């Protein structure tokens, strides 16, 4: 691709990506591999993925701990 430059992600960003759940990690790495983004955008994408995972985990925990209403 002409005019396309790949910027490597920083080691701390890579570590944060690797801490994500597998599905989120794979999606994010695939996106980053095909899309030119700034370091700041990478940070925002990681934060968004982490927040979505955290929300989903809280909702799943809530669903298993709340008593069912008869």
Backbone as XML, in Angstrom:
<?xml version="1.0"?>
<chain id="A" units="angstrom">
  <residue number="1" name="UNK">
    <atom name="N" x="0.836" y="-1.179" z="0.000"/>
    <atom name="CA" x="0.000" y="0.000" z="0.000"/>
    <atom name="C" x="0.879" y="1.240" z="0.000"/>
  </residue>
  <residue number="2" name="UNK">
    <atom name="N" x="0.635" y="2.116" z="-0.884"/>
    <atom name="CA" x="1.421" y="3.329" z="-0.960"/>
    <atom name="C" x="1.005" y="4.293" z="0.141"/>
  </residue>
  <residue number="3" name="UNK">
    <atom name="N" x="1.992" y="4.889" z="0.811"/>
    <atom name="CA" x="1.706" y="5.845" z="1.868"/>
    <atom name="C" x="1.278" y="5.219" z="3.181"/>
  </residue>
  <residue number="4" name="UNK">
    <atom name="N" x="1.337" y="3.915" z="3.261"/>
    <atom name="CA" x="0.911" y="3.212" z="4.478"/>
    <atom name="C" x="2.138" y="2.874" z="5.301"/>
  </residue>
  <residue number="5" name="UNK">
    <atom name="N" x="2.176" y="3.345" z="6.522"/>
    <atom name="CA" x="3.299" y="2.992" z="7.387"/>
    <atom name="C" x="2.763" y="2.327" z="8.641"/>
  </residue>
  <residue number="6" name="UNK">
    <atom name="N" x="3.400" y="1.256" z="9.019"/>
    <atom name="CA" x="2.985" y="0.524" z="10.208"/>
    <atom name="C" x="3.802" y="1.026" z="11.385"/>
  </residue>
  <residue number="7" name="UNK">
    <atom name="N" x="3.112" y="1.446" z="12.410"/>
    <atom name="CA" x="3.796" y="1.861" z="13.632"/>
    <atom name="C" x="3.691" y="0.715" z="14.624"/>
  </residue>
  <residue number="8" name="UNK">
    <atom name="N" x="4.813" y="0.259" z="15.119"/>
    <atom name="CA" x="4.731" y="-0.819" z="16.106"/>
    <atom name="C" x="4.071" y="-0.319" z="17.387"/>
  </residue>
  <residue number="9" name="UNK">
    <atom name="N" x="3.336" y="-1.212" z="18.033"/>
    <atom name="CA" x="2.736" y="-0.821" z="19.307"/>
    <atom name="C" x="3.816" y="-0.876" z="20.379"/>
  </residue>
  <residue number="10" name="UNK">
    <atom name="N" x="3.640" y="-0.076" z="21.392"/>
    <atom name="CA" x="4.613" y="-0.020" z="22.485"/>
    <atom name="C" x="4.501" y="-1.279" z="23.335"/>
  </residue>
  <residue number="11" name="UNK">
    <atom name="N" x="5.594" y="-1.674" z="23.989"/>
    <atom name="CA" x="5.571" y="-2.891" z="24.819"/>
    <atom name="C" x="4.475" y="-2.882" z="25.884"/>
  </residue>
  <residue number="12" name="UNK">
    <atom name="N" x="4.242" y="-1.734" z="26.517"/>
    <atom name="CA" x="3.204" y="-1.679" z="27.553"/>
    <atom name="C" x="1.808" y="-1.837" z="26.947"/>
  </residue>
  <residue number="13" name="UNK">
    <atom name="N" x="1.622" y="-1.359" z="25.724"/>
    <atom name="CA" x="0.345" y="-1.560" z="25.046"/>
    <atom name="C" x="0.158" y="-3.037" z="24.709"/>
  </residue>
  <residue number="14" name="UNK">
    <atom name="N" x="1.215" y="-3.663" z="24.228"/>
    <atom name="CA" x="1.138" y="-5.084" z="23.896"/>
    <atom name="C" x="0.792" y="-5.895" z="25.141"/>
  </residue>
  <residue number="15" name="UNK">
    <atom name="N" x="1.405" y="-5.563" z="26.268"/>
    <atom name="CA" x="1.118" y="-6.281" z="27.517"/>
    <atom name="C" x="-0.345" y="-6.118" z="27.906"/>
  </residue>
  <residue number="16" name="UNK">
    <atom name="N" x="-0.887" y="-4.911" z="27.741"/>
    <atom name="CA" x="-2.298" y="-4.682" z="28.074"/>
    <atom name="C" x="-3.218" y="-5.437" z="27.123"/>
  </residue>
  <residue number="17" name="UNK">
    <atom name="N" x="-2.845" y="-5.511" z="25.858"/>
    <atom name="CA" x="-3.643" y="-6.272" z="24.891"/>
    <atom name="C" x="-3.639" y="-7.745" z="25.265"/>
  </residue>
  <residue number="18" name="UNK">
    <atom name="N" x="-2.482" y="-8.268" z="25.631"/>
    <atom name="CA" x="-2.373" y="-9.686" z="25.963"/>
    <atom name="C" x="-3.147" y="-10.040" z="27.232"/>
  </residue>
  <residue number="19" name="UNK">
    <atom name="N" x="-3.461" y="-9.054" z="28.061"/>
    <atom name="CA" x="-4.245" y="-9.291" z="29.275"/>
    <atom name="C" x="-5.745" y="-9.353" z="28.991"/>
  </residue>
  <residue number="20" name="UNK">
    <atom name="N" x="-6.154" y="-8.979" z="27.784"/>
    <atom name="CA" x="-7.572" y="-9.036" z="27.420"/>
    <atom name="C" x="-7.997" y="-10.484" z="27.199"/>
  </residue>
  <residue number="21" name="UNK">
    <atom name="N" x="-9.299" y="-10.758" z="27.278"/>
    <atom name="CA" x="-9.790" y="-12.096" z="26.937"/>
    <atom name="C" x="-9.414" y="-12.428" z="25.488"/>
  </residue>
  <residue number="22" name="UNK">
    <atom name="N" x="-9.299" y="-13.701" z="25.204"/>
    <atom name="CA" x="-8.808" y="-14.148" z="23.899"/>
    <atom name="C" x="-9.574" y="-13.543" z="22.724"/>
  </residue>
  <residue number="23" name="UNK">
    <atom name="N" x="-10.891" y="-13.567" z="22.769"/>
    <atom name="CA" x="-11.679" y="-13.060" z="21.635"/>
    <atom name="C" x="-11.418" y="-11.573" z="21.407"/>
  </residue>
  <residue number="24" name="UNK">
    <atom name="N" x="-11.409" y="-10.794" z="22.485"/>
    <atom name="CA" x="-11.160" y="-9.356" z="22.362"/>
    <atom name="C" x="-9.741" y="-9.105" z="21.873"/>
  </residue>
  <residue number="25" name="UNK">
    <atom name="N" x="-8.804" y="-9.867" z="22.393"/>
    <atom name="CA" x="-7.394" y="-9.740" z="22.008"/>
    <atom name="C" x="-7.226" y="-10.033" z="20.510"/>
  </residue>
  <residue number="26" name="UNK">
    <atom name="N" x="-7.831" y="-11.112" z="20.043"/>
    <atom name="CA" x="-7.704" y="-11.478" z="18.632"/>
    <atom name="C" x="-8.330" y="-10.418" z="17.727"/>
  </residue>
  <residue number="27" name="UNK">
    <atom name="N" x="-9.514" y="-9.933" z="18.098"/>
    <atom name="CA" x="-10.180" y="-8.900" z="17.301"/>
    <atom name="C" x="-9.329" y="-7.634" z="17.233"/>
  </residue>
  <residue number="28" name="UNK">
    <atom name="N" x="-8.805" y="-7.222" z="18.377"/>
    <atom name="CA" x="-8.023" y="-5.992" z="18.423"/>
    <atom name="C" x="-6.722" y="-6.132" z="17.636"/>
  </residue>
  <residue number="29" name="UNK">
    <atom name="N" x="-6.028" y="-7.251" z="17.800"/>
    <atom name="CA" x="-4.781" y="-7.453" z="17.059"/>
    <atom name="C" x="-5.033" y="-7.520" z="15.552"/>
  </residue>
  <residue number="30" name="UNK">
    <atom name="N" x="-6.130" y="-8.144" z="15.148"/>
    <atom name="CA" x="-6.471" y="-8.198" z="13.723"/>
    <atom name="C" x="-6.736" y="-6.796" z="13.187"/>
  </residue>
  <residue number="31" name="UNK">
    <atom name="N" x="-7.486" y="-6.014" z="13.947"/>
    <atom name="CA" x="-7.780" y="-4.641" z="13.544"/>
    <atom name="C" x="-6.500" y="-3.823" z="13.436"/>
  </residue>
  <residue number="32" name="UNK">
    <atom name="N" x="-5.649" y="-3.924" z="14.454"/>
    <atom name="CA" x="-4.409" y="-3.148" z="14.461"/>
    <atom name="C" x="-3.468" y="-3.563" z="13.332"/>
  </residue>
  <residue number="33" name="UNK">
    <atom name="N" x="-3.534" y="-4.829" z="12.936"/>
    <atom name="CA" x="-2.689" y="-5.298" z="11.852"/>
    <atom name="C" x="-3.078" y="-4.756" z="10.493"/>
  </residue>
  <residue number="34" name="UNK">
    <atom name="N" x="-4.309" y="-4.312" z="10.351"/>
    <atom name="CA" x="-4.779" y="-3.844" z="9.058"/>
    <atom name="C" x="-5.155" y="-2.382" z="9.003"/>
  </residue>
  <residue number="35" name="UNK">
    <atom name="N" x="-4.975" y="-1.677" z="10.111"/>
    <atom name="CA" x="-5.430" y="-0.299" z="10.176"/>
    <atom name="C" x="-4.347" y="0.586" z="10.781"/>
  </residue>
  <residue number="36" name="UNK">
    <atom name="N" x="-3.955" y="1.651" z="10.089"/>
    <atom name="CA" x="-2.973" y="2.558" z="10.687"/>
    <atom name="C" x="-3.633" y="3.384" z="11.794"/>
  </residue>
  <residue number="37" name="UNK">
    <atom name="N" x="-3.124" y="3.279" z="12.992"/>
    <atom name="CA" x="-3.670" y="4.026" z="14.127"/>
    <atom name="C" x="-2.520" y="4.634" z="14.924"/>
  </residue>
  <residue number="38" name="UNK">
    <atom name="N" x="-2.816" y="5.709" z="15.607"/>
    <atom name="CA" x="-1.808" y="6.354" z="16.447"/>
    <atom name="C" x="-1.705" y="5.620" z="17.780"/>
  </residue>
  <residue number="39" name="UNK">
    <atom name="N" x="-0.641" y="5.889" z="18.512"/>
    <atom name="CA" x="-0.452" y="5.281" z="19.829"/>
    <atom name="C" x="-1.613" y="5.646" z="20.751"/>
  </residue>
  <residue number="40" name="UNK">
    <atom name="N" x="-2.088" y="6.866" z="20.642"/>
    <atom name="CA" x="-3.215" y="7.297" z="21.479"/>
    <atom name="C" x="-4.484" y="6.517" z="21.139"/>
  </residue>
  <residue number="41" name="UNK">
    <atom name="N" x="-4.710" y="6.283" z="19.854"/>
    <atom name="CA" x="-5.874" y="5.497" z="19.442"/>
    <atom name="C" x="-5.769" y="4.062" z="19.949"/>
  </residue>
  <residue number="42" name="UNK">
    <atom name="N" x="-4.566" y="3.505" z="19.933"/>
    <atom name="CA" x="-4.368" y="2.155" z="20.463"/>
    <atom name="C" x="-4.750" y="2.127" z="21.938"/>
  </residue>
  <residue number="43" name="UNK">
    <atom name="N" x="-4.305" y="3.138" z="22.691"/>
    <atom name="CA" x="-4.655" y="3.206" z="24.115"/>
    <atom name="C" x="-6.165" y="3.249" z="24.313"/>
  </residue>
  <residue number="44" name="UNK">
    <atom name="N" x="-6.857" y="4.038" z="23.497"/>
    <atom name="CA" x="-8.315" y="4.148" z="23.624"/>
    <atom name="C" x="-9.001" y="2.833" z="23.258"/>
  </residue>
  <residue number="45" name="UNK">
    <atom name="N" x="-8.520" y="2.157" z="22.233"/>
    <atom name="CA" x="-9.103" y="0.868" z="21.840"/>
    <atom name="C" x="-8.919" y="-0.176" z="22.941"/>
  </residue>
  <residue number="46" name="UNK">
    <atom name="N" x="-7.748" y="-0.188" z="23.555"/>
    <atom name="CA" x="-7.486" y="-1.130" z="24.646"/>
    <atom name="C" x="-8.413" y="-0.827" z="25.817"/>
  </residue>
  <residue number="47" name="UNK">
    <atom name="N" x="-8.532" y="0.452" z="26.169"/>
    <atom name="CA" x="-9.400" y="0.848" z="27.280"/>
    <atom name="C" x="-10.847" y="0.456" z="27.007"/>
  </residue>
  <residue number="48" name="UNK">
    <atom name="N" x="-11.322" y="0.700" z="25.804"/>
    <atom name="CA" x="-12.694" y="0.346" z="25.441"/>
    <atom name="C" x="-12.918" y="-1.158" z="25.534"/>
  </residue>
  <residue number="49" name="UNK">
    <atom name="N" x="-11.980" y="-1.939" z="25.016"/>
    <atom name="CA" x="-12.106" y="-3.402" z="25.076"/>
    <atom name="C" x="-12.103" y="-3.882" z="26.519"/>
  </residue>
  <residue number="50" name="UNK">
    <atom name="N" x="-11.248" y="-3.286" z="27.346"/>
    <atom name="CA" x="-11.182" y="-3.673" z="28.759"/>
    <atom name="C" x="-12.497" y="-3.344" z="29.468"/>
  </residue>
  <residue number="51" name="UNK">
    <atom name="N" x="-13.044" y="-2.162" z="29.213"/>
    <atom name="CA" x="-14.298" y="-1.762" z="29.854"/>
    <atom name="C" x="-15.447" y="-2.664" z="29.431"/>
  </residue>
  <residue number="52" name="UNK">
    <atom name="N" x="-15.509" y="-3.034" z="28.159"/>
    <atom name="CA" x="-16.569" y="-3.937" z="27.689"/>
    <atom name="C" x="-16.455" y="-5.295" z="28.363"/>
  </residue>
  <residue number="53" name="UNK">
    <atom name="N" x="-15.228" y="-5.791" z="28.495"/>
    <atom name="CA" x="-15.016" y="-7.085" z="29.152"/>
    <atom name="C" x="-15.409" y="-7.004" z="30.624"/>
  </residue>
  <residue number="54" name="UNK">
    <atom name="N" x="-15.037" y="-5.932" z="31.283"/>
    <atom name="CA" x="-15.359" y="-5.767" z="32.702"/>
    <atom name="C" x="-16.874" y="-5.707" z="32.907"/>
  </residue>
  <residue number="55" name="UNK">
    <atom name="N" x="-17.567" y="-4.954" z="32.046"/>
    <atom name="CA" x="-19.037" y="-4.863" z="32.139"/>
    <atom name="C" x="-19.679" y="-6.223" z="31.927"/>
  </residue>
  <residue number="56" name="UNK">
    <atom name="N" x="-19.205" y="-6.950" z="30.934"/>
    <atom name="CA" x="-19.765" y="-8.272" z="30.644"/>
    <atom name="C" x="-19.533" y="-9.222" z="31.812"/>
  </residue>
  <residue number="57" name="UNK">
    <atom name="N" x="-18.362" y="-9.141" z="32.442"/>
    <atom name="CA" x="-18.058" y="-10.006" z="33.585"/>
    <atom name="C" x="-18.964" y="-9.677" z="34.767"/>
  </residue>
  <residue number="58" name="UNK">
    <atom name="N" x="-19.197" y="-8.399" z="35.011"/>
    <atom name="CA" x="-20.076" y="-7.981" z="36.107"/>
    <atom name="C" x="-21.500" y="-8.455" z="35.841"/>
  </residue>
  <residue number="59" name="UNK">
    <atom name="N" x="-21.966" y="-8.302" z="34.616"/>
    <atom name="CA" x="-23.324" y="-8.742" z="34.274"/>
    <atom name="C" x="-23.461" y="-10.254" z="34.396"/>
  </residue>
  <residue number="60" name="UNK">
    <atom name="N" x="-22.447" y="-10.984" z="33.990"/>
    <atom name="CA" x="-22.491" y="-12.446" z="34.098"/>
    <atom name="C" x="-22.510" y="-12.875" z="35.560"/>
  </residue>
  <residue number="61" name="UNK">
    <atom name="N" x="-21.706" y="-12.214" z="36.369"/>
    <atom name="CA" x="-21.675" y="-12.533" z="37.801"/>
    <atom name="C" x="-23.018" y="-12.207" z="38.443"/>
  </residue>
  <residue number="62" name="UNK">
    <atom name="N" x="-23.578" y="-11.072" z="38.072"/>
    <atom name="CA" x="-24.873" y="-10.655" z="38.618"/>
    <atom name="C" x="-25.955" y="-11.663" z="38.236"/>
  </residue>
  <residue number="63" name="UNK">
    <atom name="N" x="-25.908" y="-12.153" z="37.017"/>
    <atom name="CA" x="-26.914" y="-13.111" z="36.547"/>
    <atom name="C" x="-26.826" y="-14.429" z="37.307"/>
  </residue>
  <residue number="64" name="UNK">
    <atom name="N" x="-25.639" y="-14.803" z="37.755"/>
    <atom name="CA" x="-25.489" y="-16.076" z="38.470"/>
    <atom name="C" x="-25.709" y="-15.937" z="39.966"/>
  </residue>
  <residue number="65" name="UNK">
    <atom name="N" x="-25.663" y="-14.720" z="40.494"/>
    <atom name="CA" x="-25.818" y="-14.550" z="41.943"/>
    <atom name="C" x="-27.179" y="-14.010" z="42.354"/>
  </residue>
  <residue number="66" name="UNK">
    <atom name="N" x="-27.906" y="-13.397" z="41.436"/>
    <atom name="CA" x="-29.222" y="-12.872" z="41.788"/>
    <atom name="C" x="-30.234" y="-14.009" z="41.828"/>
  </residue>
  <residue number="67" name="UNK">
    <atom name="N" x="-31.072" y="-14.030" z="42.854"/>
    <atom name="CA" x="-32.104" y="-15.077" z="42.909"/>
    <atom name="C" x="-33.144" y="-14.845" z="41.820"/>
  </residue>
  <residue number="68" name="UNK">
    <atom name="N" x="-33.641" y="-15.933" z="41.294"/>
    <atom name="CA" x="-34.685" y="-15.834" z="40.275"/>
    <atom name="C" x="-36.003" y="-15.505" z="40.947"/>
  </residue>
  <residue number="69" name="UNK">
    <atom name="N" x="-36.756" y="-14.657" z="40.312"/>
    <atom name="CA" x="-38.073" y="-14.290" z="40.837"/>
    <atom name="C" x="-39.109" y="-15.245" z="40.269"/>
  </residue>
  <residue number="70" name="UNK">
    <atom name="N" x="-39.878" y="-15.838" z="41.154"/>
    <atom name="CA" x="-40.888" y="-16.817" z="40.721"/>
    <atom name="C" x="-42.182" y="-16.148" z="40.365"/>
  </residue>
</chain>
